[in-house]
Amino acid sequence: MKHWWGIGVAAMLLAVVTTASGAPQTRAPEEATTSAPQATATSQSASPQATSEAADTPEVPASELDLDLDAPVFGDEAVEALGDDLAAVAERNGLTSEQLTQSLEEDPGVGIDTTGAVFIVEADEAEAAETEETADESFETAELSTSLDETFTLNSKPGSSRTIFLDFDGRTVSGTYWNEDHDVAEGFVSGYSIDSDYDTFSDAELTVIQQVWAAVAEDYAPFDVNVTTEDPGDAAITRTNAADLIYGARALITSGSTFPSSCSSSCAGIAYVGNIDATYEHAKYQNAWIKASLYPSNPPALALIISHEIGHNGGLYHAQGTSTEYYGGHSNWGPIMGAPYTRALTQWTDHSNSAVIRSSSQSGADLTVLASNGLTARSDEAPSSITDAPSVDSSGSATGFITSGSDADVWELGSCPVAASVSVTPAAVGPNLDAKISLLNTLGGVVATNDPTSSQSGSWSAGTLVATGLDATTSGTASGTLYVRVEPTSVSGVYPTYGSLGAYTVSWTCSSFTDVASTHPFAADIEWLASEGISTGYPNGDGTYSFDPASPVLREHMAAFMYRYAHDGTNPESTTAASGFVDVAVSHPFKEHIRWLGVSGISTGYVVSGGKAFDPAAPVMREHMAAFMYRLAGSPDVGDLPTVSPFSDVPTSHPFYKEIVWMSQTGISKGYAQSDGTYAYDPASPVWREHMAVFLHRFDQAGLLPE
């Protein structure tokens, strides 16, 4: 479910290197020639522009630029104020004079501080998106997979030498250019809060923090960087020189009143450009600022702001429209560095769509620029062919990452004599990956494939906006070892595979029966029958089996199911003993199962001339099923029977009323919902084989079989 492309901001995050245990790694001690970062300040609505490659950034310390500036300047005023120093300032930021001039003239949020560093301030474009419909600050959130107690120990890639630290609990800001140039008083700056209580975090606040972390981690999942809520310490964030390869960015998410003066009330954030890997005065350009007070209960908006601002720190400028500073997206897609507040799917972009204009100050596509500024791709965990493909573990699932538009991951599944069903699911929160899935045979040939078309549903302002069609499922049959391939996909005219990146989970199941697909509503119950040895199905003649789920259960088969269930999936030994029923011969294939049913008192049969009959080839009626299940459980005490039946078609005078009530009380049978709100049991109808699987599985889950 994604993006929640909520608020455009310019906020900057610090990356830190941590060990697998989360401890900061030792930093390199050598001195080296350094380069200074560009500064960017952005607003929530504006998306950051990309900076040029690090290799182009000159090693010009700020102290070598003697600028006649008393305060930060913007636009034409900046061009005029810099005068003859414009070329030197452009060079210091890895730009040509023409690029810097054009950026200042085309984007009113681009500014120059008194040291000559570029920063970006962005307007609250998200607010404009919100006014299209009534805003609702109570955003729906995905189910959390981590305890709230662990909110401040979240790490997306521990051990990486790059870190993006999401600082929600505030920090002391002192000795930085924010203090010197942007009127931030030295001292402690409050962190994030919904209720203005900065001493403790409520469950609601912790939930928002976890959701924000998950979405930002997904945006940066393709990179070798750890997104964390755990403070790694300044030593792990600050880069001291060119030999120091452990560094990162810090995003200060604050709901307090302290904020850089360059970021007005309508600004959502502010950050310097290209400073994540700066080797000169790295600490003085930290941190990026996120104005959380604008959207305190909106995880999608806060996450989008942070990712956008970290993009600025990584050297990116804005993804522009043909006549706008920020491109807002189209269909269900928008660029992270634009202002896609009403788009469910946001991605990094190569600007290949003619509607997305690359800033004149950005030297290349997003991934290229980020890599040149220290955010390189993470190592590939799976090859693109079946050779050396890793195996999906015994749980039937594996997690991987797509790191480029040409990446493809192949996983080994194993053999499946019947039908294999495979699925790929992107990240649960803020997915960027639109995935295509293919089932491959033992030679790597395609058996089946699926690539749904993505879309979106819900509303951004109501907090229900999600991307749909990003996951995929397919199934097929082939002999030998099976494999699955996961790869990024595109939608023609909407987005290419370039930015379709991120985390995914691939899973598979091997169906025991050719006529029970993984999408069957009772597939899990039927597979349970097979896995427990309760049902072997009908042979198809080619080595496979069918279950025939929509056919009635015959009484003889019911006897076999119940016996095998009660005896750990085994069959009884054959004897010459009589079955106990006049219509079940000693040679009957299920004689021993039926005999056990009678001896155990589970079936009393029908009284006929000459004794009792079992009627083995007749279907089991639902009322008789209730009696069988009740007796299999040991005929437990039901207590006082209700004076009003739980089922509209089962009167209290019904001969099996007690047994049917017990089926309802134990949850084994829920009945059929009627239009008037009541439920029917349909006692005189046959039990379908698929329903038998459900009844017996629920019986087992409830632990009703006597010891």
ROMIKE-963551 format. One record per residue (C-alpha): residue in three letters; x, y, z. Coordinates in pm, whole numbers. Example, Ala and Ser with C-alpha at 12.3 -4.5 7.8 and 13.67 -1.06 7.14 Angstrom:
> code, east, north, up
> ALA, 1230, -450, 780
> SER, 1367, -106, 714
// end
This chain:
> code, east, north, up
> MET, 0, 0, 0
> LYS, 174, 322, -74
> HIS, 242, 647, -77
> TRP, 60, 817, 70
> TRP, 238, 1084, -125
> GLY, 143, 1328, 140
> ILE, 360, 1626, 196
> GLY, 638, 1767, -11
> VAL, 925, 1879, 200
> ALA, 1279, 1950, 196
> ALA, 1423, 1760, 485
> MET, 1761, 1610, 517
> LEU, 1853, 1279, 672
> LEU, 2187, 1166, 809
> ALA, 2313, 821, 722
> VAL, 2521, 634, 973
> VAL, 2712, 311, 961
> THR, 2619, 55, 1219
> THR, 2736, -295, 1288
> ALA, 2493, -583, 1282
> SER, 2434, -521, 1651
> GLY, 2363, -153, 1587
> ALA, 2689, -18, 1731
> PRO, 2866, 258, 1534
> GLN, 3168, 140, 1343
> THR, 3514, 290, 1386
> ARG, 3572, 586, 1160
> ALA, 3874, 634, 933
> PRO, 4136, 859, 1099
> GLU, 4319, 1002, 798
> GLU, 4287, 1359, 684
> ALA, 4185, 1429, 325
> THR, 4102, 1713, 95
> THR, 3733, 1787, 134
> SER, 3437, 1918, -57
> ALA, 3145, 2111, 81
> PRO, 2778, 2023, 29
> GLN, 2511, 2232, -133
> ALA, 2227, 2331, 93
> THR, 1860, 2292, 8
> ALA, 1552, 2404, 188
> THR, 1222, 2263, 82
> SER, 860, 2287, 170
> GLN, 616, 2004, 205
> SER, 463, 2065, -125
> ALA, 776, 2111, -321
> SER, 987, 1826, -434
> PRO, 1367, 1855, -420
> GLN, 1578, 1899, -727
> ALA, 1875, 1672, -783
> THR, 2232, 1780, -743
> SER, 2517, 1699, -975
> GLU, 2742, 1399, -928
> ALA, 2986, 1398, -639
> ALA, 3274, 1356, -879
> ASP, 3189, 1697, -1022
> THR, 3175, 1865, -682
> PRO, 3496, 2067, -634
> GLU, 3697, 2064, -315
> VAL, 3637, 2426, -220
> PRO, 3613, 2495, 155
> ALA, 3360, 2762, 244
> SER, 3634, 2963, 410
> GLU, 3794, 3018, 68
> LEU, 3483, 3199, -58
> ASP, 3474, 3558, 61
> LEU, 3112, 3641, -19
> ASP, 2955, 3976, 50
> LEU, 2634, 3825, 189
> ASP, 2476, 3908, 524
> ALA, 2195, 3656, 492
> PRO, 2073, 3380, 255
> VAL, 1946, 3503, -81
> PHE, 1704, 3365, -343
> GLY, 1616, 3401, -710
> ASP, 1719, 3706, -911
> GLU, 1832, 3875, -590
> ALA, 2084, 3595, -539
> VAL, 2216, 3625, -894
> GLU, 2261, 4000, -849
> ALA, 2409, 3972, -498
> LEU, 2665, 3710, -600
> GLY, 2785, 3920, -890
> ASP, 3138, 3821, -989
> ASP, 3134, 3545, -723
> LEU, 2856, 3352, -900
> ALA, 3099, 3136, -1097
> ALA, 3294, 3043, -781
> VAL, 2973, 2959, -594
> ALA, 2854, 2750, -888
> GLU, 3185, 2564, -897
> ARG, 3172, 2504, -523
> ASN, 2836, 2333, -574
> GLY, 2944, 2130, -876
> LEU, 2747, 2344, -1121
> THR, 2819, 2573, -1411
> SER, 2730, 2939, -1383
> GLU, 2448, 2882, -1630
> GLN, 2305, 2593, -1426
> LEU, 2310, 2786, -1101
> THR, 2160, 3095, -1261
> GLN, 1882, 2891, -1422
> SER, 1805, 2709, -1097
> LEU, 1778, 3036, -906
> GLU, 1555, 3187, -1172
> GLU, 1326, 2887, -1232
> ASP, 1278, 2771, -872
> PRO, 1199, 3034, -607
> GLY, 1283, 2782, -333
> VAL, 1649, 2755, -430
> GLY, 1868, 2972, -209
> ILE, 2234, 3048, -140
> ASP, 2360, 3084, 217
> THR, 2645, 3312, 324
> THR, 2899, 3031, 273
> GLY, 2788, 2978, -89
> ALA, 2605, 2651, -23
> VAL, 2281, 2574, -209
> PHE, 1968, 2496, -9
> ILE, 1605, 2450, -107
> VAL, 1292, 2575, 68
> GLU, 966, 2428, -53
> ALA, 609, 2546, -34
> ASP, 331, 2331, 107
> GLU, 194, 2178, -214
> ALA, 34, 1906, -9
> GLU, -201, 2160, 142
> ALA, -324, 2247, -206
> ALA, -386, 1880, -277
> GLU, -575, 1849, 49
> THR, -816, 2132, -29
> GLU, -957, 1937, -323
> GLU, -1160, 1741, -69
> THR, -1220, 1751, 303
> ALA, -903, 1654, 484
> ASP, -905, 1384, 748
> GLU, -607, 1356, 977
> SER, -704, 1006, 1093
> PHE, -512, 809, 833
> GLU, -554, 436, 793
> THR, -234, 248, 867
> ALA, -108, -94, 771
> GLU, -89, -354, 1044
> LEU, 236, -321, 1237
> SER, 473, -617, 1241
> THR, 685, -478, 1525
> SER, 591, -417, 1888
> LEU, 552, -53, 1984
> ASP, 820, -113, 2248
> GLU, 1069, -156, 1963
> THR, 983, 168, 1785
> PHE, 1323, 324, 1851
> THR, 1527, 19, 1751
> LEU, 1407, -14, 1392
> ASN, 1679, -81, 1132
> SER, 1624, -160, 766
> LYS, 1979, -275, 683
> PRO, 2196, -296, 995
> GLY, 2568, -312, 927
> SER, 2560, -84, 625
> SER, 2823, 190, 603
> ARG, 2551, 442, 519
> THR, 2269, 542, 751
> ILE, 1962, 758, 732
> PHE, 1863, 845, 1087
> LEU, 1502, 946, 1147
> ASP, 1531, 1159, 1460
> PHE, 1190, 1180, 1628
> ASP, 1293, 1268, 1983
> GLY, 1481, 1592, 1924
> ARG, 1845, 1698, 1945
> THR, 2075, 1984, 2039
> VAL, 2153, 2202, 1737
> SER, 2472, 2394, 1795
> GLY, 2766, 2517, 1588
> THR, 2592, 2456, 1255
> TYR, 2514, 2680, 961
> TRP, 2152, 2657, 1071
> ASN, 2259, 2858, 1375
> GLU, 2490, 3093, 1185
> ASP, 2285, 3158, 872
> HIS, 1925, 3063, 946
> ASP, 1870, 3216, 1291
> VAL, 1829, 2890, 1481
> ALA, 1914, 2958, 1845
> GLU, 2170, 2718, 1985
> GLY, 2011, 2463, 2212
> PHE, 1778, 2166, 2223
> VAL, 1515, 2136, 1948
> SER, 1203, 1938, 2037
> GLY, 1115, 1624, 1845
> TYR, 788, 1484, 1717
> SER, 458, 1503, 1903
> ILE, 88, 1493, 1834
> ASP, -25, 1608, 2179
> SER, 260, 1854, 2261
> ASP, 388, 1621, 2532
> TYR, 757, 1593, 2439
> ASP, 854, 1378, 2738
> THR, 663, 1063, 2644
> PHE, 535, 901, 2326
> SER, 175, 780, 2309
> ASP, 75, 461, 2126
> ALA, -68, 678, 1848
> GLU, 263, 860, 1809
> LEU, 464, 537, 1813
> THR, 235, 393, 1547
> VAL, 290, 694, 1322
> ILE, 668, 669, 1371
> GLN, 671, 302, 1273
> GLN, 460, 369, 964
> VAL, 685, 656, 859
> TRP, 998, 448, 909
> ALA, 855, 160, 703
> ALA, 768, 387, 409
> VAL, 1103, 569, 408
> ALA, 1285, 235, 439
> GLU, 1097, 114, 130
> ASP, 1193, 424, -71
> TYR, 1558, 353, 11
> ALA, 1535, -27, 0
> PRO, 1724, -50, -333
> PHE, 2028, 117, -176
> ASP, 2301, -4, 57
> VAL, 2180, 218, 342
> ASN, 2028, 154, 682
> VAL, 1717, 357, 759
> THR, 1687, 364, 1136
> THR, 1503, 518, 1429
> GLU, 1787, 421, 1662
> ASP, 2033, 703, 1731
> PRO, 2370, 581, 1596
> GLY, 2567, 867, 1748
> ASP, 2727, 1165, 1577
> ALA, 3046, 975, 1501
> ALA, 2854, 741, 1274
> ILE, 2679, 1024, 1092
> THR, 2947, 1286, 1044
> ARG, 3198, 1241, 764
> THR, 3538, 1376, 866
> ASN, 3731, 1344, 539
> ALA, 3743, 1166, 204
> ALA, 3893, 853, 360
> ASP, 3600, 827, 599
> LEU, 3355, 589, 430
> ILE, 3110, 573, 721
> TYR, 2861, 855, 702
> GLY, 2499, 944, 647
> ALA, 2220, 1190, 705
> ARG, 1988, 1292, 984
> ALA, 1629, 1406, 947
> LEU, 1505, 1605, 1244
> ILE, 1131, 1554, 1259
> THR, 1011, 1832, 1486
> SER, 669, 1953, 1597
> GLY, 818, 2241, 1798
> SER, 838, 2609, 1716
> THR, 1213, 2622, 1650
> PHE, 1279, 2619, 1277
> PRO, 1520, 2788, 1034
> SER, 1408, 3141, 947
> SER, 1446, 3068, 576
> CYS, 1159, 2822, 611
> SER, 843, 3031, 659
> SER, 509, 2918, 800
> SER, 408, 2775, 462
> CYS, 730, 2577, 433
> ALA, 730, 2208, 517
> GLY, 1103, 2157, 544
> ILE, 1449, 2273, 453
> ALA, 1777, 2098, 370
> TYR, 2111, 2144, 200
> VAL, 2173, 1981, -139
> GLY, 2432, 1709, -194
> ASN, 2578, 1711, 156
> ILE, 2526, 1347, 248
> ASP, 2881, 1263, 140
> ALA, 3040, 1606, 196
> THR, 3395, 1585, 325
> TYR, 3417, 1945, 445
> GLU, 3225, 2065, 751
> HIS, 2981, 1777, 715
> ALA, 2839, 1826, 1064
> LYS, 2777, 2197, 1011
> TYR, 2529, 2125, 732
> GLN, 2332, 1876, 942
> ASN, 2047, 1822, 988
> ALA, 1754, 1831, 750
> TRP, 1440, 1980, 903
> ILE, 1090, 1829, 879
> LYS, 798, 2039, 1001
> ALA, 590, 1760, 1156
> SER, 341, 2004, 1309
> LEU, 176, 2043, 969
> TYR, 76, 1675, 943
> PRO, 131, 1515, 1284
> SER, -110, 1224, 1227
> ASN, -40, 1167, 860
> PRO, 229, 897, 814
> PRO, 219, 902, 432
> ALA, 278, 1276, 422
> LEU, 561, 1273, 674
> ALA, 730, 979, 503
> LEU, 708, 1143, 164
> ILE, 856, 1464, 298
> ILE, 1147, 1281, 454
> SER, 1227, 1072, 145
> HIS, 1204, 1381, -72
> GLU, 1442, 1571, 153
> ILE, 1690, 1289, 180
> GLY, 1685, 1292, -199
> HIS, 1805, 1654, -182
> ASN, 2081, 1551, 56
> GLY, 2173, 1286, -199
> GLY, 2215, 1550, -469
> LEU, 1874, 1547, -635
> TYR, 1688, 1855, -749
> HIS, 1318, 1875, -830
> ALA, 1138, 1670, -1090
> GLN, 957, 1952, -1265
> GLY, 651, 1980, -1482
> THR, 644, 2158, -1816
> SER, 522, 2473, -1645
> THR, 557, 2396, -1274
> GLU, 841, 2376, -1024
> TYR, 721, 2033, -911
> TYR, 559, 1765, -1119
> GLY, 245, 1631, -951
> GLY, 228, 1303, -1139
> HIS, -28, 1135, -1362
> SER, -260, 836, -1334
> ASN, -151, 653, -1016
> TRP, 217, 751, -1044
> GLY, 439, 1039, -943
> PRO, 811, 1109, -888
> ILE, 943, 1121, -531
> MET, 1125, 1442, -618
> GLY, 808, 1602, -751
> ALA, 485, 1672, -563
> PRO, 275, 1357, -620
> TYR, 48, 1406, -321
> THR, -254, 1237, -479
> ARG, -64, 949, -641
> ALA, -50, 610, -471
> LEU, 270, 492, -640
> THR, 579, 713, -608
> GLN, 918, 620, -748
> TRP, 1261, 749, -840
> THR, 1265, 867, -1201
> ASP, 1487, 878, -1507
> HIS, 1272, 1161, -1650
> SER, 1197, 947, -1958
> ASN, 832, 1050, -1955
> SER, 801, 1376, -2147
> ALA, 584, 1522, -1872
> VAL, 867, 1494, -1617
> ILE, 1134, 1759, -1665
> ARG, 1480, 1716, -1517
> SER, 1614, 2023, -1341
> SER, 1889, 2203, -1529
> SER, 2109, 2154, -1220
> GLN, 2074, 1776, -1213
> SER, 2338, 1595, -1414
> GLY, 2161, 1261, -1460
> ALA, 1878, 1027, -1366
> ASP, 1793, 991, -996
> LEU, 1968, 661, -927
> THR, 2288, 775, -1099
> VAL, 2304, 1095, -897
> LEU, 2228, 923, -567
> ALA, 2497, 664, -636
> SER, 2752, 934, -714
> ASN, 2675, 1088, -376
> GLY, 2730, 770, -177
> LEU, 2397, 587, -202
> THR, 2491, 287, -415
> ALA, 2276, -19, -486
> ARG, 2259, -299, -232
> SER, 2406, -637, -322
> ASP, 2183, -869, -523
> GLU, 2054, -1164, -322
> ALA, 1939, -1375, -617
> PRO, 2065, -1427, -975
> SER, 1866, -1358, -1290
> SER, 1880, -1722, -1407
> ILE, 1824, -2063, -1251
> THR, 2198, -2118, -1213
> ASP, 2288, -2095, -844
> ALA, 1938, -1972, -759
> PRO, 1885, -1970, -381
> SER, 1612, -2192, -240
> VAL, 1292, -2063, -88
> ASP, 1307, -2175, 276
> SER, 1092, -2438, 444
> SER, 829, -2177, 531
> GLY, 753, -2146, 162
> SER, 858, -1782, 135
> ALA, 1163, -1561, 85
> THR, 1233, -1188, 91
> GLY, 1428, -1008, -179
> PHE, 1492, -666, -328
> ILE, 1473, -531, -681
> THR, 1752, -274, -711
> SER, 1729, -161, -1073
> GLY, 1485, -158, -1359
> SER, 1675, -443, -1524
> ASP, 1708, -655, -1211
> ALA, 1543, -999, -1201
> ASP, 1559, -1245, -912
> VAL, 1520, -1622, -957
> TRP, 1447, -1853, -663
> GLU, 1442, -2233, -654
> LEU, 1113, -2379, -529
> GLY, 1151, -2757, -555
> SER, 931, -3015, -722
> CYS, 553, -3025, -723
> PRO, 381, -3320, -892
> VAL, 45, -3147, -911
> ALA, 0, -2769, -933
> ALA, 231, -2504, -792
> SER, 98, -2158, -705
> VAL, 347, -1872, -666
> SER, 290, -1516, -546
> VAL, 496, -1200, -511
> THR, 391, -929, -268
> PRO, 563, -589, -240
> ALA, 626, -408, 88
> ALA, 320, -378, 312
> VAL, 375, -4, 369
> GLY, 446, 239, 85
> PRO, 553, -12, -184
> ASN, 747, 124, -483
> LEU, 776, -208, -668
> ASP, 532, -313, -937
> ALA, 622, -679, -983
> LYS, 584, -937, -1257
> ILE, 607, -1306, -1162
> SER, 692, -1610, -1372
> LEU, 690, -1981, -1284
> LEU, 983, -2156, -1453
> ASN, 1045, -2522, -1529
> THR, 1360, -2722, -1461
> LEU, 1528, -2575, -1772
> GLY, 1428, -2217, -1694
> GLY, 1145, -2207, -1945
> VAL, 830, -2012, -1858
> VAL, 542, -2229, -1741
> ALA, 311, -1944, -1640
> THR, 339, -1570, -1583
> ASN, 130, -1283, -1450
> ASP, 165, -906, -1465
> PRO, -149, -725, -1342
> THR, -198, -362, -1440
> SER, -159, -129, -1144
> SER, -404, 137, -1041
> GLN, -506, 309, -719
> SER, -806, 326, -492
> GLY, -920, 541, -204
> SER, -848, 904, -132
> TRP, -531, 1080, -18
> SER, -714, 1335, 196
> ALA, -919, 1060, 363
> GLY, -606, 858, 430
> THR, -722, 558, 227
> LEU, -514, 601, -89
> VAL, -339, 277, -187
> ALA, -183, 136, -501
> THR, -342, -179, -641
> GLY, -218, -441, -885
> LEU, 143, -429, -765
> ASP, 140, -792, -649
> ALA, 103, -1093, -876
> THR, 8, -1462, -854
> THR, 28, -1743, -1105
> SER, 18, -2123, -1107
> GLY, 112, -2414, -1326
> THR, 236, -2771, -1348
> ALA, 571, -2906, -1467
> SER, 790, -3203, -1383
> GLY, 1123, -3164, -1210
> THR, 1251, -2869, -1013
> LEU, 1047, -2549, -1036
> TYR, 1173, -2192, -1009
> VAL, 1012, -1850, -976
> ARG, 1136, -1526, -1132
> VAL, 1048, -1183, -990
> GLU, 1116, -874, -1199
> PRO, 1002, -512, -1216
> THR, 736, -415, -1463
> SER, 597, -97, -1614
> VAL, 273, 54, -1737
> SER, 297, 197, -2087
> GLY, 268, 574, -2087
> VAL, 255, 588, -1706
> TYR, 590, 471, -1571
> PRO, 887, 261, -1689
> THR, 1059, -18, -1498
> TYR, 1332, 230, -1396
> GLY, 1184, 323, -1058
> SER, 991, 1, -998
> LEU, 1221, -101, -714
> GLY, 1202, -219, -356
> ALA, 1136, -507, -122
> TYR, 916, -807, -196
> THR, 815, -1142, -52
> VAL, 782, -1441, -281
> SER, 582, -1741, -159
> TRP, 456, -2065, -303
> THR, 235, -2361, -230
> CYS, 220, -2702, -393
> SER, -139, -2813, -434
> SER, -211, -3180, -368
> PHE, -505, -3179, -606
> THR, -530, -3058, -962
> ASP, -883, -2925, -915
> VAL, -810, -2712, -605
> ALA, -641, -2386, -696
> SER, -466, -2173, -435
> THR, -746, -1920, -481
> HIS, -1014, -2171, -382
> PRO, -1196, -2034, -74
> PHE, -1126, -2355, 119
> ALA, -784, -2437, -33
> ALA, -609, -2422, 304
> ASP, -859, -2661, 462
> ILE, -837, -2907, 174
> GLU, -456, -2893, 175
> TRP, -467, -2964, 547
> LEU, -666, -3282, 477
> ALA, -398, -3394, 232
> SER, -102, -3297, 451
> GLU, -247, -3493, 744
> GLY, -306, -3800, 529
> ILE, -683, -3773, 581
> SER, -770, -3752, 211
> THR, -575, -3900, -78
> GLY, -818, -3783, -346
> TYR, -904, -3958, -673
> PRO, -622, -4066, -910
> ASN, -628, -3892, -1249
> GLY, -431, -4168, -1421
> ASP, -124, -3951, -1483
> GLY, 23, -3956, -1134
> THR, -186, -3662, -1013
> TYR, -499, -3653, -800
> SER, -830, -3467, -784
> PHE, -1035, -3381, -477
> ASP, -1373, -3310, -642
> PRO, -1453, -3038, -387
> ALA, -1809, -2961, -500
> SER, -1935, -3321, -485
> PRO, -2121, -3468, -186
> VAL, -1927, -3663, 76
> LEU, -2029, -4028, 68
> ARG, -2086, -4200, 402
> GLU, -1810, -4454, 331
> HIS, -1564, -4172, 266
> MET, -1676, -3995, 580
> ALA, -1584, -4307, 774
> ALA, -1237, -4306, 615
> PHE, -1184, -3934, 683
> MET, -1278, -3964, 1049
> TYR, -1075, -4279, 1110
> ARG, -761, -4131, 953
> TYR, -808, -3807, 1144
> ALA, -840, -3990, 1476
> HIS, -541, -4215, 1395
> ASP, -280, -3965, 1269
> GLY, -345, -4019, 901
> THR, -314, -4398, 905
> ASN, -550, -4668, 780
> PRO, -661, -4969, 987
> GLU, -520, -5314, 930
> SER, -747, -5545, 733
> THR, -928, -5817, 933
> THR, -1191, -6080, 867
> ALA, -1424, -5933, 1129
> ALA, -1774, -5838, 1022
> SER, -1846, -5471, 972
> GLY, -2150, -5466, 1202
> PHE, -2372, -5343, 920
> VAL, -2570, -5571, 692
> ASP, -2490, -5369, 378
> VAL, -2112, -5350, 431
> ALA, -1940, -5671, 325
> VAL, -1609, -5790, 467
> SER, -1456, -5718, 126
> HIS, -1574, -5355, 118
> PRO, -1270, -5126, 66
> PHE, -1370, -4913, 366
> LYS, -1502, -5195, 585
> GLU, -1252, -5141, 864
> HIS, -1316, -4765, 874
> ILE, -1693, -4818, 882
> ARG, -1661, -5090, 1146
> TRP, -1461, -4850, 1366
> LEU, -1729, -4585, 1320
> GLY, -1992, -4827, 1450
> VAL, -1783, -4970, 1735
> SER, -1694, -4616, 1849
> GLY, -2062, -4519, 1859
> ILE, -2009, -4243, 1604
> SER, -2261, -4403, 1369
> THR, -2559, -4606, 1482
> GLY, -2675, -4682, 1128
> TYR, -3032, -4743, 1011
> VAL, -3252, -5016, 1153
> VAL, -3354, -5252, 874
> SER, -3483, -5602, 849
> GLY, -3207, -5830, 964
> GLY, -3006, -5570, 1158
> LYS, -2847, -5231, 1095
> ALA, -2753, -5075, 762
> PHE, -2490, -4809, 699
> ASP, -2584, -4711, 342
> PRO, -2216, -4652, 250
> ALA, -2267, -4507, -100
> ALA, -2526, -4249, 12
> PRO, -2427, -3885, 69
> VAL, -2389, -3756, 425
> MET, -2665, -3515, 519
> ARG, -2570, -3201, 713
> GLU, -2786, -3302, 1007
> HIS, -2609, -3640, 1024
> MET, -2273, -3466, 992
> ALA, -2355, -3273, 1311
> ALA, -2423, -3602, 1489
> PHE, -2101, -3763, 1360
> MET, -1886, -3465, 1464
> TYR, -2053, -3437, 1804
> ARG, -1995, -3807, 1879
> LEU, -1637, -3788, 1748
> ALA, -1581, -3522, 2015
> GLY, -1703, -3764, 2283
> SER, -2060, -3636, 2308
> PRO, -1969, -3341, 2536
> ASP, -2217, -3164, 2765
> VAL, -2384, -2882, 2578
> GLY, -2557, -2734, 2881
> ASP, -2902, -2582, 2861
> LEU, -3012, -2575, 2502
> PRO, -3118, -2232, 2375
> THR, -3489, -2173, 2345
> VAL, -3425, -1986, 2021
> SER, -3241, -2183, 1753
> PRO, -2918, -2033, 1612
> PHE, -3042, -2134, 1268
> SER, -3371, -2023, 1116
> ASP, -3438, -2363, 953
> VAL, -3360, -2580, 1256
> PRO, -3650, -2585, 1504
> THR, -3585, -2669, 1868
> SER, -3779, -2993, 1809
> HIS, -3538, -3115, 1542
> PRO, -3409, -3468, 1627
> PHE, -3049, -3344, 1598
> TYR, -3107, -3001, 1753
> LYS, -2852, -3054, 2031
> GLU, -2581, -3167, 1788
> ILE, -2647, -2876, 1548
> VAL, -2642, -2626, 1838
> TRP, -2307, -2773, 1941
> MET, -2176, -2724, 1584
> SER, -2270, -2356, 1615
> GLN, -2132, -2313, 1968
> THR, -1792, -2457, 1873
> GLY, -1769, -2255, 1552
> ILE, -1747, -2565, 1335
> SER, -2045, -2452, 1130
> LYS, -2143, -2090, 1078
> GLY, -2435, -2163, 849
> TYR, -2551, -1965, 547
> ALA, -2626, -1594, 584
> GLN, -2982, -1499, 490
> SER, -3105, -1166, 353
> ASP, -3292, -1093, 676
> GLY, -2980, -1119, 888
> THR, -3044, -1473, 1015
> TYR, -2851, -1790, 935
> ALA, -2969, -2122, 793
> TYR, -2811, -2464, 846
> ASP, -2984, -2655, 562
> PRO, -2995, -2978, 765
> ALA, -3143, -3209, 501
> SER, -2891, -3119, 227
> PRO, -2575, -3320, 155
> VAL, -2234, -3209, 283
> TRP, -1998, -3107, 3
> ARG, -1645, -3244, 19
> GLU, -1502, -2893, 47
> HIS, -1725, -2822, 348
> MET, -1625, -3151, 506
> ALA, -1264, -3029, 489
> VAL, -1364, -2707, 663
> PHE, -1566, -2882, 936
> LEU, -1291, -3129, 1020
> HIS, -1019, -2864, 1010
> ARG, -1212, -2637, 1248
> PHE, -1276, -2936, 1472
> ASP, -900, -2995, 1487
> GLN, -816, -2628, 1543
> ALA, -1058, -2621, 1836
> GLY, -886, -2924, 1990
> LEU, -1209, -3121, 2025
> LEU, -1073, -3474, 1974
> PRO, -1063, -3652, 2313
> GLU, -722, -3767, 2439
// end
